Amino acid sequence: MEGVSAKEEDENFLKKKAPEERQKIKTIALAIPYGAGPGRIGQLLDISYTDAKELEQTYLGAYPKLKSWMLRSEQDMIFKGYVTNLLGRKRRASIVHALYKQFGIRSFDKRTVSSVVERLGEFQGYTDGVDLYLACRNNLNNAKNFQIQSLAASICNAAMLEFYTTCKKQKLKAKLLAQVHDEIIVQCPKEEAKQVANLLKHCMESIS
């Protein structure tokens, strides 16, 4: 989007060449696939709706397959009732799928969803149309962020297993202490630190 690179070794590395743009791009890259629209992006970056909309379009234009993946993920939640990550783990969405099966709803805008509660008085425990709409949006957002986060967690877990097994084989005294998002905290004797750090790096980068 900004003509910079995400690779540290490149001359136009984002953090080095445009540190002020890094946080903006990071916000956009995380927010859009997780369901944030121009209104929310505008709040996060303190910019106008028009500018946020332009950023969204620029981002999706830079990654043309992302928009189709986002749409396909939402459709899977609606029509099948679940999404599956690349390793086969599933996340189910009872509300949007139930609305589709029972009423044929395909578009989950506030007016359409609220009309269900207005007609029935209650749907799956929801008696307020706005609450039901927000639950539907959460289902559709989960269709995307589950696939991203669960796959990242599975990769990290596999790396930890590989690291643990290799430490045992090499009789290293390193101990896994905690996982914090995409970081692994390890305790080891000072004299093993370099070897353990290289091993952990290898496990994190090469696990498949």
C-alpha positions as CSV (number, residue, x, y, z in Angstrom):
1,M,0.0,0.0,0.0
2,E,2.8,2.4,0.9
3,G,5.5,1.0,-1.4
4,V,7.5,-0.5,1.4
5,S,8.5,-4.0,2.4
6,A,7.7,-6.2,5.4
7,K,11.1,-8.0,5.1
8,E,13.7,-6.7,7.5
9,E,16.6,-7.3,5.0
10,D,15.1,-5.1,2.3
11,E,16.2,-1.5,1.8
12,N,12.6,-0.3,2.0
13,F,11.8,-2.2,5.1
14,L,8.6,-0.7,6.6
15,K,9.7,-0.3,10.2
16,K,13.0,1.4,9.1
17,K,11.7,3.6,6.2
18,A,8.2,4.5,7.3
19,P,7.8,3.8,11.1
20,E,4.9,6.3,11.3
21,E,3.0,4.3,8.7
22,R,3.7,0.9,10.4
23,Q,1.0,1.3,13.1
24,K,-1.6,2.5,10.5
25,I,-0.9,-0.4,8.2
26,K,-0.9,-2.9,11.1
27,T,-4.3,-1.6,12.3
28,I,-5.8,-1.9,8.8
29,A,-4.2,-5.4,8.3
30,L,-5.7,-6.7,11.5
31,A,-9.0,-4.8,11.5
32,I,-10.3,-5.6,8.0
33,P,-10.1,-9.4,8.0
34,Y,-11.6,-9.4,11.5
35,G,-14.7,-7.6,10.3
36,A,-14.1,-3.9,10.9
37,G,-15.7,-1.6,8.4
38,P,-14.8,2.0,7.5
39,G,-16.6,3.4,10.6
40,R,-14.5,1.3,13.0
41,I,-11.3,1.9,11.1
42,G,-11.9,5.6,11.2
43,Q,-12.3,5.5,15.0
44,L,-9.1,3.4,15.4
45,L,-7.0,5.8,13.2
46,D,-8.9,9.0,14.1
47,I,-9.7,9.7,10.5
48,S,-12.8,10.5,8.5
49,Y,-15.2,7.8,7.2
50,T,-14.3,8.8,3.6
51,D,-10.5,8.4,4.3
52,A,-11.1,5.1,6.1
53,K,-13.2,3.8,3.2
54,E,-10.4,4.7,0.8
55,L,-7.8,2.9,2.9
56,E,-10.0,-0.2,3.0
57,Q,-10.4,-0.2,-0.8
58,T,-6.6,0.4,-1.2
59,Y,-5.8,-2.5,1.1
60,L,-8.3,-4.9,-0.5
61,G,-7.0,-3.8,-3.9
62,A,-3.5,-4.7,-2.9
63,Y,-4.7,-8.2,-1.9
64,P,-7.4,-9.0,-4.4
65,K,-7.9,-12.6,-3.1
66,L,-8.5,-11.5,0.5
67,K,-11.9,-10.0,-0.3
68,S,-13.1,-13.2,-2.0
69,W,-11.7,-15.3,0.9
70,M,-13.6,-13.1,3.4
71,L,-16.8,-13.5,1.5
72,R,-16.4,-17.2,1.0
73,S,-15.7,-17.6,4.8
74,E,-18.9,-15.8,5.7
75,Q,-20.9,-17.9,3.2
76,D,-19.6,-21.1,4.7
77,M,-20.8,-20.0,8.1
78,I,-24.2,-19.0,6.7
79,F,-24.9,-22.0,4.3
80,K,-22.9,-24.8,6.0
81,G,-23.0,-23.6,9.6
82,Y,-19.2,-23.8,10.1
83,V,-15.8,-22.9,8.7
84,T,-12.7,-25.1,8.7
85,N,-9.1,-24.0,9.0
86,L,-6.3,-25.5,6.9
87,L,-5.6,-28.2,9.5
88,G,-9.2,-29.3,9.7
89,R,-10.3,-27.6,12.9
90,K,-13.9,-26.4,12.8
91,R,-15.8,-23.4,14.2
92,R,-19.6,-23.5,14.2
93,A,-22.1,-20.7,14.0
94,S,-25.5,-21.6,15.1
95,I,-27.3,-18.3,14.7
96,V,-26.6,-17.2,11.2
97,H,-27.0,-20.8,9.9
98,A,-30.3,-21.1,11.8
99,L,-31.6,-17.9,10.3
100,Y,-30.7,-19.0,6.9
101,K,-32.3,-22.5,7.3
102,Q,-35.4,-21.2,8.9
103,F,-36.1,-18.0,7.0
104,G,-33.7,-18.1,4.0
105,I,-31.8,-15.0,5.2
106,R,-28.6,-14.4,3.3
107,S,-27.9,-10.7,4.1
108,F,-27.4,-10.0,7.8
109,D,-28.0,-6.2,7.9
110,K,-29.5,-4.7,11.1
111,R,-33.0,-4.2,9.6
112,T,-33.4,-7.7,8.2
113,V,-32.2,-9.4,11.4
114,S,-34.2,-7.2,13.7
115,S,-37.4,-7.9,11.8
116,V,-37.1,-11.6,12.9
117,V,-37.4,-10.6,16.6
118,E,-40.2,-8.1,15.7
119,R,-42.2,-10.9,14.1
120,L,-41.5,-13.7,16.5
121,G,-40.8,-11.8,19.7
122,E,-37.7,-14.0,20.4
123,F,-35.1,-16.0,18.5
124,Q,-32.7,-18.4,20.2
125,G,-33.0,-16.5,23.4
126,Y,-32.7,-13.0,21.8
127,T,-35.6,-10.7,22.4
128,D,-33.8,-7.5,21.2
129,G,-33.2,-7.1,17.5
130,V,-29.9,-5.2,17.9
131,D,-28.6,-7.9,20.2
132,L,-29.4,-10.6,17.6
133,Y,-27.8,-8.5,14.9
134,L,-24.6,-8.1,16.9
135,A,-24.6,-11.9,17.6
136,C,-24.9,-12.5,13.8
137,R,-22.0,-10.1,13.1
138,N,-19.9,-11.9,15.7
139,N,-20.7,-15.2,13.9
140,L,-19.5,-13.7,10.6
141,N,-16.4,-12.1,12.1
142,N,-15.5,-15.5,13.7
143,A,-15.8,-17.1,10.3
144,K,-12.6,-15.1,9.4
145,N,-10.6,-14.6,12.6
146,F,-11.0,-18.2,13.7
147,Q,-9.2,-19.5,10.6
148,I,-6.4,-17.0,11.1
149,Q,-6.0,-17.4,14.9
150,S,-6.6,-21.1,15.1
151,L,-4.1,-21.8,12.4
152,A,-1.5,-19.6,14.0
153,A,-2.1,-21.4,17.4
154,S,-1.7,-24.8,15.7
155,I,1.6,-23.8,14.1
156,C,2.9,-22.4,17.4
157,N,1.8,-25.6,19.2
158,A,3.5,-27.8,16.6
159,A,6.7,-25.7,17.0
160,M,6.6,-26.2,20.8
161,L,6.3,-29.9,20.4
162,E,9.1,-30.1,17.9
163,F,11.3,-27.9,20.2
164,Y,10.5,-30.0,23.3
165,T,11.3,-33.3,21.5
166,T,14.5,-32.0,20.1
167,C,15.6,-30.6,23.5
168,K,15.1,-34.1,24.9
169,K,17.1,-35.8,22.2
170,Q,20.0,-33.3,22.5
171,K,19.8,-33.5,26.4
172,L,19.3,-29.7,26.7
173,K,18.0,-28.3,30.0
174,A,15.7,-25.8,28.3
175,K,12.1,-25.7,29.7
176,L,9.0,-24.3,27.9
177,L,7.4,-21.8,30.3
178,A,4.6,-20.1,28.4
179,Q,3.1,-19.2,25.0
180,V,2.0,-15.6,24.6
181,H,0.2,-15.2,21.3
182,D,2.9,-15.9,18.7
183,E,5.8,-15.8,21.2
184,I,7.3,-18.8,23.2
185,I,9.0,-18.1,26.5
186,V,11.8,-20.6,27.3
187,Q,14.1,-20.9,30.4
188,C,17.5,-22.4,30.0
189,P,21.0,-22.3,31.5
190,K,23.1,-19.3,30.3
191,E,25.6,-21.5,28.5
192,E,22.8,-23.1,26.4
193,A,21.1,-19.8,25.5
194,K,22.5,-19.3,22.0
195,Q,22.0,-23.0,21.0
196,V,18.4,-23.0,22.4
197,A,17.6,-19.6,20.8
198,N,18.7,-21.0,17.4
199,L,16.8,-24.2,17.9
200,L,13.6,-22.4,18.8
201,K,14.0,-20.0,15.8
202,H,14.4,-23.1,13.6
203,C,11.3,-24.8,15.0
204,M,9.2,-21.7,14.6
205,E,10.3,-21.0,11.1
206,S,10.4,-24.5,9.6
207,I,7.6,-26.4,11.2
208,S,5.1,-27.9,8.8
